[in-house]
Amino acid sequence: MYNVVIAYLLWLVSGFGALGFHRFYLGKIPTGLVWMFSGGLFGIGSIYDFFTLPGQVRQANIERALLNGTLRPSNEWRNVNDGQARIVTQKENTEQAMLKVAKANAGIITASELALEAKISIEEAKKALDAMVSKGHAELRVRQSGSLVYAIPDIMDSNEPLVD
């Protein structure tokens, strides 16, 4: 794993980033050469690197983990609004998918809908929903048609016809 402190030390030792040692360290050989021959893009790239180095280290660690096969992109990482890839757990993905589906369906969700949104099996979705019920965050309800659904009261539309 790459280390932010080492990256900053290499940035400092290479003439405040002008020689690009930190880029070589992070496996960015082509841009390391550009930095070396242009003085860190005439200092502008060196200043940019000073502010973005923690994100570059994080990105390099994620790429390294993906190449080593220790990280699966579908379940353990995603891009967020700021464009940085972040490691998230399957539990967080499932909970977010659960809330997303519930919000779109006026607080009502089924195991099949969650499985489809979270890209997990129906059994895993059912376990996740049952866990929400046991924690008191959701309720198991019956639609007028007789089908079982999970209701999240915080999001639920009060006009949805359910039987208690």
CNS distance restraints for C-alpha pairs under 8 A (distance, minus, plus):
assign (resid   1 and name CA) (resid  61 and name CA) 5.80 0.50 0.50
assign (resid   1 and name CA) (resid  64 and name CA) 7.81 0.50 0.50
assign (resid   2 and name CA) (resid   6 and name CA) 7.85 0.50 0.50
assign (resid   2 and name CA) (resid   7 and name CA) 7.81 0.50 0.50
assign (resid   2 and name CA) (resid  26 and name CA) 7.05 0.50 0.50
assign (resid   2 and name CA) (resid  57 and name CA) 6.18 0.50 0.50
assign (resid   2 and name CA) (resid  58 and name CA) 7.96 0.50 0.50
assign (resid   2 and name CA) (resid  60 and name CA) 7.27 0.50 0.50
assign (resid   2 and name CA) (resid  61 and name CA) 6.07 0.50 0.50
assign (resid   3 and name CA) (resid   7 and name CA) 6.27 0.50 0.50
assign (resid   3 and name CA) (resid  57 and name CA) 6.79 0.50 0.50
assign (resid   4 and name CA) (resid   8 and name CA) 6.16 0.50 0.50
assign (resid   4 and name CA) (resid  53 and name CA) 7.19 0.50 0.50
assign (resid   4 and name CA) (resid  54 and name CA) 5.83 0.50 0.50
assign (resid   4 and name CA) (resid  57 and name CA) 6.14 0.50 0.50
assign (resid   5 and name CA) (resid   9 and name CA) 6.16 0.50 0.50
assign (resid   6 and name CA) (resid  10 and name CA) 6.14 0.50 0.50
assign (resid   7 and name CA) (resid  11 and name CA) 6.13 0.50 0.50
assign (resid   7 and name CA) (resid  22 and name CA) 5.13 0.50 0.50
assign (resid   7 and name CA) (resid  25 and name CA) 7.10 0.50 0.50
assign (resid   7 and name CA) (resid  26 and name CA) 7.80 0.50 0.50
assign (resid   7 and name CA) (resid  53 and name CA) 7.39 0.50 0.50
assign (resid   7 and name CA) (resid  57 and name CA) 7.65 0.50 0.50
assign (resid   8 and name CA) (resid  12 and name CA) 6.11 0.50 0.50
assign (resid   8 and name CA) (resid  22 and name CA) 7.15 0.50 0.50
assign (resid   8 and name CA) (resid  50 and name CA) 7.72 0.50 0.50
assign (resid   8 and name CA) (resid  53 and name CA) 7.45 0.50 0.50
assign (resid   9 and name CA) (resid  13 and name CA) 6.07 0.50 0.50
assign (resid  10 and name CA) (resid  14 and name CA) 5.96 0.50 0.50
assign (resid  10 and name CA) (resid  17 and name CA) 7.61 0.50 0.50
assign (resid  10 and name CA) (resid  21 and name CA) 5.59 0.50 0.50
assign (resid  10 and name CA) (resid  22 and name CA) 5.03 0.50 0.50
assign (resid  11 and name CA) (resid  15 and name CA) 7.01 0.50 0.50
assign (resid  11 and name CA) (resid  16 and name CA) 5.35 0.50 0.50
assign (resid  11 and name CA) (resid  17 and name CA) 4.36 0.50 0.50
assign (resid  11 and name CA) (resid  18 and name CA) 7.85 0.50 0.50
assign (resid  11 and name CA) (resid  20 and name CA) 6.82 0.50 0.50
assign (resid  11 and name CA) (resid  21 and name CA) 6.29 0.50 0.50
assign (resid  11 and name CA) (resid  22 and name CA) 5.19 0.50 0.50
assign (resid  11 and name CA) (resid  50 and name CA) 7.80 0.50 0.50
assign (resid  12 and name CA) (resid  16 and name CA) 4.45 0.50 0.50
assign (resid  12 and name CA) (resid  17 and name CA) 6.17 0.50 0.50
assign (resid  13 and name CA) (resid  17 and name CA) 7.64 0.50 0.50
assign (resid  13 and name CA) (resid  21 and name CA) 8.00 0.50 0.50
assign (resid  14 and name CA) (resid  18 and name CA) 5.98 0.50 0.50
assign (resid  14 and name CA) (resid  19 and name CA) 4.99 0.50 0.50
assign (resid  14 and name CA) (resid  20 and name CA) 6.37 0.50 0.50
assign (resid  14 and name CA) (resid  21 and name CA) 5.83 0.50 0.50
assign (resid  14 and name CA) (resid  22 and name CA) 7.88 0.50 0.50
assign (resid  15 and name CA) (resid  19 and name CA) 6.41 0.50 0.50
assign (resid  16 and name CA) (resid  46 and name CA) 6.60 0.50 0.50
assign (resid  17 and name CA) (resid  21 and name CA) 7.05 0.50 0.50
assign (resid  17 and name CA) (resid  22 and name CA) 7.13 0.50 0.50
assign (resid  17 and name CA) (resid  35 and name CA) 7.81 0.50 0.50
assign (resid  17 and name CA) (resid  39 and name CA) 7.97 0.50 0.50
assign (resid  17 and name CA) (resid  40 and name CA) 6.10 0.50 0.50
assign (resid  17 and name CA) (resid  43 and name CA) 7.91 0.50 0.50
assign (resid  17 and name CA) (resid  46 and name CA) 4.78 0.50 0.50
assign (resid  17 and name CA) (resid  47 and name CA) 7.80 0.50 0.50
assign (resid  17 and name CA) (resid  49 and name CA) 7.48 0.50 0.50
assign (resid  17 and name CA) (resid  50 and name CA) 7.84 0.50 0.50
assign (resid  18 and name CA) (resid  35 and name CA) 6.04 0.50 0.50
assign (resid  18 and name CA) (resid  36 and name CA) 6.37 0.50 0.50
assign (resid  18 and name CA) (resid  38 and name CA) 7.70 0.50 0.50
assign (resid  18 and name CA) (resid  39 and name CA) 4.34 0.50 0.50
assign (resid  18 and name CA) (resid  40 and name CA) 4.04 0.50 0.50
assign (resid  18 and name CA) (resid  41 and name CA) 7.66 0.50 0.50
assign (resid  18 and name CA) (resid  42 and name CA) 7.68 0.50 0.50
assign (resid  18 and name CA) (resid  43 and name CA) 6.41 0.50 0.50
assign (resid  18 and name CA) (resid  46 and name CA) 5.93 0.50 0.50
assign (resid  19 and name CA) (resid  32 and name CA) 7.44 0.50 0.50
assign (resid  19 and name CA) (resid  35 and name CA) 5.61 0.50 0.50
assign (resid  19 and name CA) (resid  36 and name CA) 4.10 0.50 0.50
assign (resid  19 and name CA) (resid  37 and name CA) 7.49 0.50 0.50
assign (resid  19 and name CA) (resid  39 and name CA) 5.99 0.50 0.50
assign (resid  19 and name CA) (resid  40 and name CA) 6.24 0.50 0.50
assign (resid  20 and name CA) (resid  24 and name CA) 6.60 0.50 0.50
assign (resid  20 and name CA) (resid  31 and name CA) 7.81 0.50 0.50
assign (resid  20 and name CA) (resid  32 and name CA) 4.85 0.50 0.50
assign (resid  20 and name CA) (resid  33 and name CA) 7.23 0.50 0.50
assign (resid  20 and name CA) (resid  35 and name CA) 5.06 0.50 0.50
assign (resid  20 and name CA) (resid  36 and name CA) 5.56 0.50 0.50
assign (resid  20 and name CA) (resid  40 and name CA) 6.47 0.50 0.50
assign (resid  20 and name CA) (resid  46 and name CA) 7.96 0.50 0.50
assign (resid  21 and name CA) (resid  25 and name CA) 6.26 0.50 0.50
assign (resid  21 and name CA) (resid  32 and name CA) 6.76 0.50 0.50
assign (resid  22 and name CA) (resid  26 and name CA) 6.34 0.50 0.50
assign (resid  22 and name CA) (resid  32 and name CA) 7.78 0.50 0.50
assign (resid  23 and name CA) (resid  27 and name CA) 6.36 0.50 0.50
assign (resid  23 and name CA) (resid  28 and name CA) 5.07 0.50 0.50
assign (resid  23 and name CA) (resid  29 and name CA) 6.70 0.50 0.50
assign (resid  23 and name CA) (resid  31 and name CA) 6.88 0.50 0.50
assign (resid  23 and name CA) (resid  32 and name CA) 4.98 0.50 0.50
assign (resid  24 and name CA) (resid  28 and name CA) 5.35 0.50 0.50
assign (resid  24 and name CA) (resid  29 and name CA) 5.17 0.50 0.50
assign (resid  24 and name CA) (resid  32 and name CA) 5.37 0.50 0.50
assign (resid  26 and name CA) (resid  56 and name CA) 7.87 0.50 0.50
assign (resid  26 and name CA) (resid  57 and name CA) 6.85 0.50 0.50
assign (resid  26 and name CA) (resid  60 and name CA) 6.19 0.50 0.50
assign (resid  27 and name CA) (resid  60 and name CA) 7.68 0.50 0.50
assign (resid  28 and name CA) (resid  32 and name CA) 5.90 0.50 0.50
assign (resid  29 and name CA) (resid  33 and name CA) 6.22 0.50 0.50
assign (resid  30 and name CA) (resid  34 and name CA) 6.43 0.50 0.50
assign (resid  31 and name CA) (resid  35 and name CA) 6.01 0.50 0.50
assign (resid  32 and name CA) (resid  36 and name CA) 6.10 0.50 0.50
assign (resid  33 and name CA) (resid  37 and name CA) 6.20 0.50 0.50
assign (resid  34 and name CA) (resid  38 and name CA) 5.92 0.50 0.50
assign (resid  34 and name CA) (resid  40 and name CA) 7.24 0.50 0.50
assign (resid  34 and name CA) (resid  41 and name CA) 7.25 0.50 0.50
assign (resid  35 and name CA) (resid  39 and name CA) 5.46 0.50 0.50
assign (resid  35 and name CA) (resid  40 and name CA) 3.94 0.50 0.50
assign (resid  35 and name CA) (resid  41 and name CA) 5.74 0.50 0.50
assign (resid  35 and name CA) (resid  45 and name CA) 7.58 0.50 0.50
assign (resid  36 and name CA) (resid  40 and name CA) 6.38 0.50 0.50
assign (resid  38 and name CA) (resid  42 and name CA) 5.78 0.50 0.50
assign (resid  39 and name CA) (resid  43 and name CA) 6.15 0.50 0.50
assign (resid  40 and name CA) (resid  44 and name CA) 6.67 0.50 0.50
assign (resid  40 and name CA) (resid  45 and name CA) 5.12 0.50 0.50
assign (resid  40 and name CA) (resid  46 and name CA) 5.06 0.50 0.50
assign (resid  41 and name CA) (resid  45 and name CA) 5.09 0.50 0.50
assign (resid  41 and name CA) (resid  46 and name CA) 7.18 0.50 0.50
assign (resid  43 and name CA) (resid  47 and name CA) 6.31 0.50 0.50
assign (resid  44 and name CA) (resid  48 and name CA) 6.26 0.50 0.50
assign (resid  45 and name CA) (resid  49 and name CA) 6.03 0.50 0.50
assign (resid  46 and name CA) (resid  50 and name CA) 6.25 0.50 0.50
assign (resid  47 and name CA) (resid  51 and name CA) 6.80 0.50 0.50
assign (resid  48 and name CA) (resid  52 and name CA) 6.24 0.50 0.50
assign (resid  49 and name CA) (resid  53 and name CA) 5.27 0.50 0.50
assign (resid  52 and name CA) (resid  56 and name CA) 6.28 0.50 0.50
assign (resid  53 and name CA) (resid  57 and name CA) 6.11 0.50 0.50
assign (resid  54 and name CA) (resid  58 and name CA) 6.22 0.50 0.50
assign (resid  55 and name CA) (resid  59 and name CA) 6.06 0.50 0.50
assign (resid  55 and name CA) (resid  84 and name CA) 7.17 0.50 0.50
assign (resid  56 and name CA) (resid  60 and name CA) 6.05 0.50 0.50
assign (resid  57 and name CA) (resid  61 and name CA) 6.14 0.50 0.50
assign (resid  58 and name CA) (resid  62 and name CA) 6.31 0.50 0.50
assign (resid  59 and name CA) (resid  63 and name CA) 6.17 0.50 0.50
assign (resid  59 and name CA) (resid  84 and name CA) 7.39 0.50 0.50
assign (resid  59 and name CA) (resid  85 and name CA) 6.67 0.50 0.50
assign (resid  60 and name CA) (resid  64 and name CA) 6.03 0.50 0.50
assign (resid  61 and name CA) (resid  65 and name CA) 6.13 0.50 0.50
assign (resid  62 and name CA) (resid  66 and name CA) 6.16 0.50 0.50
assign (resid  62 and name CA) (resid  71 and name CA) 7.69 0.50 0.50
assign (resid  62 and name CA) (resid  85 and name CA) 7.71 0.50 0.50
assign (resid  63 and name CA) (resid  67 and name CA) 6.22 0.50 0.50
assign (resid  64 and name CA) (resid  68 and name CA) 6.16 0.50 0.50
assign (resid  65 and name CA) (resid  69 and name CA) 6.09 0.50 0.50
assign (resid  65 and name CA) (resid  70 and name CA) 5.21 0.50 0.50
assign (resid  65 and name CA) (resid  71 and name CA) 5.39 0.50 0.50
assign (resid  66 and name CA) (resid  70 and name CA) 6.19 0.50 0.50
assign (resid  66 and name CA) (resid  71 and name CA) 5.06 0.50 0.50
assign (resid  66 and name CA) (resid  72 and name CA) 6.60 0.50 0.50
assign (resid  66 and name CA) (resid  73 and name CA) 7.32 0.50 0.50
assign (resid  71 and name CA) (resid  76 and name CA) 6.63 0.50 0.50
assign (resid  72 and name CA) (resid  76 and name CA) 5.78 0.50 0.50
assign (resid  72 and name CA) (resid  77 and name CA) 7.42 0.50 0.50
assign (resid  73 and name CA) (resid  77 and name CA) 5.30 0.50 0.50
assign (resid  73 and name CA) (resid  78 and name CA) 7.11 0.50 0.50
assign (resid  74 and name CA) (resid  78 and name CA) 7.75 0.50 0.50
assign (resid  75 and name CA) (resid  88 and name CA) 7.90 0.50 0.50
assign (resid  75 and name CA) (resid  89 and name CA) 7.17 0.50 0.50
assign (resid  75 and name CA) (resid  90 and name CA) 5.68 0.50 0.50
assign (resid  75 and name CA) (resid  93 and name CA) 7.56 0.50 0.50
assign (resid  76 and name CA) (resid  87 and name CA) 5.63 0.50 0.50
assign (resid  76 and name CA) (resid  88 and name CA) 5.18 0.50 0.50
assign (resid  76 and name CA) (resid  89 and name CA) 5.47 0.50 0.50
assign (resid  76 and name CA) (resid  90 and name CA) 6.26 0.50 0.50
assign (resid  77 and name CA) (resid  85 and name CA) 6.47 0.50 0.50
assign (resid  77 and name CA) (resid  86 and name CA) 5.56 0.50 0.50
assign (resid  77 and name CA) (resid  87 and name CA) 4.47 0.50 0.50
assign (resid  77 and name CA) (resid  88 and name CA) 5.44 0.50 0.50
assign (resid  77 and name CA) (resid  89 and name CA) 7.78 0.50 0.50
assign (resid  78 and name CA) (resid  85 and name CA) 5.53 0.50 0.50
assign (resid  78 and name CA) (resid  86 and name CA) 6.00 0.50 0.50
assign (resid  78 and name CA) (resid  87 and name CA) 6.99 0.50 0.50
assign (resid  78 and name CA) (resid  88 and name CA) 7.44 0.50 0.50
assign (resid  79 and name CA) (resid  83 and name CA) 5.74 0.50 0.50
assign (resid  79 and name CA) (resid  84 and name CA) 5.80 0.50 0.50
assign (resid  79 and name CA) (resid  85 and name CA) 4.54 0.50 0.50
assign (resid  79 and name CA) (resid  86 and name CA) 6.56 0.50 0.50
assign (resid  80 and name CA) (resid  84 and name CA) 6.15 0.50 0.50
assign (resid  80 and name CA) (resid  85 and name CA) 6.55 0.50 0.50
assign (resid  80 and name CA) (resid  86 and name CA) 7.34 0.50 0.50
assign (resid  88 and name CA) (resid  92 and name CA) 6.44 0.50 0.50
assign (resid  88 and name CA) (resid  93 and name CA) 7.17 0.50 0.50
assign (resid  89 and name CA) (resid  93 and name CA) 6.50 0.50 0.50
assign (resid  90 and name CA) (resid  94 and name CA) 6.08 0.50 0.50
assign (resid  91 and name CA) (resid  95 and name CA) 6.11 0.50 0.50
assign (resid  92 and name CA) (resid  96 and name CA) 6.07 0.50 0.50
assign (resid  93 and name CA) (resid  97 and name CA) 6.08 0.50 0.50
assign (resid  93 and name CA) (resid 118 and name CA) 6.62 0.50 0.50
assign (resid  94 and name CA) (resid  98 and name CA) 6.00 0.50 0.50
assign (resid  94 and name CA) (resid 114 and name CA) 7.71 0.50 0.50
assign (resid  94 and name CA) (resid 118 and name CA) 5.45 0.50 0.50
assign (resid  94 and name CA) (resid 125 and name CA) 7.89 0.50 0.50
assign (resid  94 and name CA) (resid 128 and name CA) 7.62 0.50 0.50
assign (resid  95 and name CA) (resid  99 and name CA) 6.25 0.50 0.50
assign (resid  95 and name CA) (resid 128 and name CA) 7.98 0.50 0.50
assign (resid  96 and name CA) (resid 100 and name CA) 6.05 0.50 0.50
assign (resid  97 and name CA) (resid 101 and name CA) 6.13 0.50 0.50
assign (resid  97 and name CA) (resid 114 and name CA) 6.58 0.50 0.50
assign (resid  97 and name CA) (resid 117 and name CA) 5.91 0.50 0.50
assign (resid  97 and name CA) (resid 118 and name CA) 5.47 0.50 0.50
assign (resid  98 and name CA) (resid 102 and name CA) 6.08 0.50 0.50
assign (resid  98 and name CA) (resid 109 and name CA) 7.50 0.50 0.50
assign (resid  98 and name CA) (resid 114 and name CA) 5.75 0.50 0.50
assign (resid  98 and name CA) (resid 117 and name CA) 7.90 0.50 0.50
assign (resid  98 and name CA) (resid 118 and name CA) 7.71 0.50 0.50
assign (resid  99 and name CA) (resid 103 and name CA) 5.95 0.50 0.50
assign (resid 100 and name CA) (resid 104 and name CA) 6.29 0.50 0.50
assign (resid 101 and name CA) (resid 105 and name CA) 6.17 0.50 0.50
assign (resid 101 and name CA) (resid 107 and name CA) 7.99 0.50 0.50
assign (resid 101 and name CA) (resid 108 and name CA) 7.92 0.50 0.50
assign (resid 101 and name CA) (resid 109 and name CA) 6.46 0.50 0.50
assign (resid 101 and name CA) (resid 113 and name CA) 7.13 0.50 0.50
assign (resid 101 and name CA) (resid 114 and name CA) 6.88 0.50 0.50
assign (resid 101 and name CA) (resid 117 and name CA) 7.45 0.50 0.50
assign (resid 102 and name CA) (resid 106 and name CA) 6.09 0.50 0.50
assign (resid 102 and name CA) (resid 107 and name CA) 4.32 0.50 0.50
assign (resid 102 and name CA) (resid 108 and name CA) 5.14 0.50 0.50
assign (resid 102 and name CA) (resid 109 and name CA) 5.24 0.50 0.50
assign (resid 102 and name CA) (resid 151 and name CA) 7.76 0.50 0.50
assign (resid 102 and name CA) (resid 152 and name CA) 7.03 0.50 0.50
assign (resid 102 and name CA) (resid 155 and name CA) 7.03 0.50 0.50
assign (resid 102 and name CA) (resid 156 and name CA) 7.79 0.50 0.50
assign (resid 103 and name CA) (resid 107 and name CA) 5.37 0.50 0.50
assign (resid 103 and name CA) (resid 108 and name CA) 7.80 0.50 0.50
assign (resid 103 and name CA) (resid 155 and name CA) 6.05 0.50 0.50
assign (resid 103 and name CA) (resid 156 and name CA) 7.70 0.50 0.50
assign (resid 105 and name CA) (resid 109 and name CA) 6.84 0.50 0.50
assign (resid 106 and name CA) (resid 155 and name CA) 6.36 0.50 0.50
assign (resid 106 and name CA) (resid 156 and name CA) 4.97 0.50 0.50
assign (resid 106 and name CA) (resid 157 and name CA) 4.92 0.50 0.50
assign (resid 106 and name CA) (resid 160 and name CA) 7.69 0.50 0.50
assign (resid 107 and name CA) (resid 151 and name CA) 5.55 0.50 0.50
assign (resid 107 and name CA) (resid 152 and name CA) 5.05 0.50 0.50
assign (resid 107 and name CA) (resid 153 and name CA) 6.58 0.50 0.50
assign (resid 107 and name CA) (resid 154 and name CA) 7.44 0.50 0.50
assign (resid 107 and name CA) (resid 155 and name CA) 4.59 0.50 0.50
assign (resid 107 and name CA) (resid 156 and name CA) 3.62 0.50 0.50
assign (resid 107 and name CA) (resid 157 and name CA) 6.25 0.50 0.50
assign (resid 108 and name CA) (resid 149 and name CA) 6.54 0.50 0.50
assign (resid 108 and name CA) (resid 150 and name CA) 5.73 0.50 0.50
assign (resid 108 and name CA) (resid 151 and name CA) 4.60 0.50 0.50
assign (resid 108 and name CA) (resid 152 and name CA) 6.48 0.50 0.50
assign (resid 108 and name CA) (resid 156 and name CA) 6.60 0.50 0.50
assign (resid 109 and name CA) (resid 113 and name CA) 6.57 0.50 0.50
assign (resid 109 and name CA) (resid 114 and name CA) 7.12 0.50 0.50
assign (resid 109 and name CA) (resid 149 and name CA) 5.88 0.50 0.50
assign (resid 109 and name CA) (resid 150 and name CA) 5.19 0.50 0.50
assign (resid 109 and name CA) (resid 151 and name CA) 6.37 0.50 0.50
assign (resid 110 and name CA) (resid 114 and name CA) 6.40 0.50 0.50
assign (resid 110 and name CA) (resid 148 and name CA) 7.60 0.50 0.50
assign (resid 110 and name CA) (resid 149 and name CA) 5.15 0.50 0.50
assign (resid 110 and name CA) (resid 150 and name CA) 6.01 0.50 0.50
assign (resid 111 and name CA) (resid 115 and name CA) 6.05 0.50 0.50
assign (resid 111 and name CA) (resid 122 and name CA) 5.85 0.50 0.50
assign (resid 111 and name CA) (resid 123 and name CA) 7.87 0.50 0.50
assign (resid 111 and name CA) (resid 125 and name CA) 5.21 0.50 0.50
assign (resid 111 and name CA) (resid 126 and name CA) 5.15 0.50 0.50
assign (resid 111 and name CA) (resid 129 and name CA) 7.17 0.50 0.50
assign (resid 111 and name CA) (resid 149 and name CA) 7.95 0.50 0.50
assign (resid 112 and name CA) (resid 116 and name CA) 6.19 0.50 0.50
assign (resid 112 and name CA) (resid 122 and name CA) 5.79 0.50 0.50
assign (resid 112 and name CA) (resid 125 and name CA) 7.39 0.50 0.50
assign (resid 113 and name CA) (resid 117 and name CA) 6.25 0.50 0.50
assign (resid 114 and name CA) (resid 118 and name CA) 5.83 0.50 0.50
assign (resid 114 and name CA) (resid 119 and name CA) 7.98 0.50 0.50
assign (resid 114 and name CA) (resid 120 and name CA) 7.93 0.50 0.50
assign (resid 114 and name CA) (resid 122 and name CA) 7.78 0.50 0.50
assign (resid 114 and name CA) (resid 125 and name CA) 5.87 0.50 0.50
assign (resid 115 and name CA) (resid 119 and name CA) 5.49 0.50 0.50
assign (resid 115 and name CA) (resid 120 and name CA) 4.85 0.50 0.50
assign (resid 115 and name CA) (resid 121 and name CA) 5.52 0.50 0.50
assign (resid 115 and name CA) (resid 122 and name CA) 5.22 0.50 0.50
assign (resid 115 and name CA) (resid 124 and name CA) 7.54 0.50 0.50
assign (resid 115 and name CA) (resid 125 and name CA) 5.34 0.50 0.50
assign (resid 116 and name CA) (resid 120 and name CA) 6.94 0.50 0.50
assign (resid 120 and name CA) (resid 124 and name CA) 6.30 0.50 0.50
assign (resid 120 and name CA) (resid 125 and name CA) 6.63 0.50 0.50
assign (resid 121 and name CA) (resid 125 and name CA) 6.26 0.50 0.50
assign (resid 122 and name CA) (resid 126 and name CA) 6.04 0.50 0.50
assign (resid 123 and name CA) (resid 127 and name CA) 6.21 0.50 0.50
assign (resid 124 and name CA) (resid 128 and name CA) 6.18 0.50 0.50
assign (resid 125 and name CA) (resid 129 and name CA) 6.17 0.50 0.50
assign (resid 126 and name CA) (resid 130 and name CA) 5.99 0.50 0.50
assign (resid 127 and name CA) (resid 131 and name CA) 6.07 0.50 0.50
assign (resid 128 and name CA) (resid 132 and name CA) 6.42 0.50 0.50
assign (resid 129 and name CA) (resid 133 and name CA) 6.38 0.50 0.50
assign (resid 129 and name CA) (resid 138 and name CA) 7.62 0.50 0.50
assign (resid 129 and name CA) (resid 150 and name CA) 7.19 0.50 0.50
assign (resid 130 and name CA) (resid 134 and name CA) 6.20 0.50 0.50
assign (resid 131 and name CA) (resid 135 and name CA) 6.21 0.50 0.50
assign (resid 132 and name CA) (resid 136 and name CA) 6.28 0.50 0.50
assign (resid 132 and name CA) (resid 137 and name CA) 5.19 0.50 0.50
assign (resid 132 and name CA) (resid 138 and name CA) 5.40 0.50 0.50
assign (resid 133 and name CA) (resid 137 and name CA) 5.78 0.50 0.50
assign (resid 133 and name CA) (resid 138 and name CA) 4.54 0.50 0.50
assign (resid 133 and name CA) (resid 139 and name CA) 5.38 0.50 0.50
assign (resid 133 and name CA) (resid 140 and name CA) 6.94 0.50 0.50
assign (resid 134 and name CA) (resid 138 and name CA) 7.95 0.50 0.50
assign (resid 137 and name CA) (resid 152 and name CA) 6.48 0.50 0.50
assign (resid 137 and name CA) (resid 153 and name CA) 7.67 0.50 0.50
assign (resid 138 and name CA) (resid 150 and name CA) 6.43 0.50 0.50
assign (resid 138 and name CA) (resid 151 and name CA) 5.49 0.50 0.50
assign (resid 138 and name CA) (resid 152 and name CA) 4.52 0.50 0.50
assign (resid 138 and name CA) (resid 153 and name CA) 6.61 0.50 0.50
assign (resid 139 and name CA) (resid 150 and name CA) 5.59 0.50 0.50
assign (resid 139 and name CA) (resid 151 and name CA) 5.11 0.50 0.50
assign (resid 139 and name CA) (resid 152 and name CA) 6.43 0.50 0.50
assign (resid 139 and name CA) (resid 153 and name CA) 7.60 0.50 0.50
assign (resid 140 and name CA) (resid 148 and name CA) 6.99 0.50 0.50
assign (resid 140 and name CA) (resid 149 and name CA) 6.00 0.50 0.50
assign (resid 140 and name CA) (resid 150 and name CA) 4.69 0.50 0.50
assign (resid 140 and name CA) (resid 151 and name CA) 6.31 0.50 0.50
assign (resid 141 and name CA) (resid 148 and name CA) 5.82 0.50 0.50
assign (resid 141 and name CA) (resid 149 and name CA) 5.35 0.50 0.50
assign (resid 141 and name CA) (resid 150 and name CA) 5.89 0.50 0.50
assign (resid 141 and name CA) (resid 151 and name CA) 6.61 0.50 0.50
assign (resid 141 and name CA) (resid 162 and name CA) 6.91 0.50 0.50
assign (resid 141 and name CA) (resid 163 and name CA) 6.94 0.50 0.50
assign (resid 141 and name CA) (resid 164 and name CA) 6.69 0.50 0.50
assign (resid 142 and name CA) (resid 146 and name CA) 5.67 0.50 0.50
assign (resid 142 and name CA) (resid 147 and name CA) 5.62 0.50 0.50
assign (resid 142 and name CA) (resid 148 and name CA) 4.69 0.50 0.50
assign (resid 142 and name CA) (resid 149 and name CA) 6.05 0.50 0.50
assign (resid 142 and name CA) (resid 162 and name CA) 6.06 0.50 0.50
assign (resid 142 and name CA) (resid 163 and name CA) 5.64 0.50 0.50
assign (resid 142 and name CA) (resid 164 and name CA) 7.15 0.50 0.50
assign (resid 143 and name CA) (resid 147 and name CA) 5.41 0.50 0.50
assign (resid 143 and name CA) (resid 148 and name CA) 6.41 0.50 0.50
assign (resid 143 and name CA) (resid 149 and name CA) 6.98 0.50 0.50
assign (resid 143 and name CA) (resid 161 and name CA) 6.91 0.50 0.50
assign (resid 143 and name CA) (resid 162 and name CA) 4.88 0.50 0.50
assign (resid 143 and name CA) (resid 163 and name CA) 6.15 0.50 0.50
assign (resid 144 and name CA) (resid 161 and name CA) 6.85 0.50 0.50
assign (resid 144 and name CA) (resid 162 and name CA) 5.93 0.50 0.50
assign (resid 144 and name CA) (resid 163 and name CA) 6.29 0.50 0.50
assign (resid 151 and name CA) (resid 156 and name CA) 6.66 0.50 0.50
assign (resid 152 and name CA) (resid 156 and name CA) 5.75 0.50 0.50
assign (resid 156 and name CA) (resid 160 and name CA) 7.88 0.50 0.50
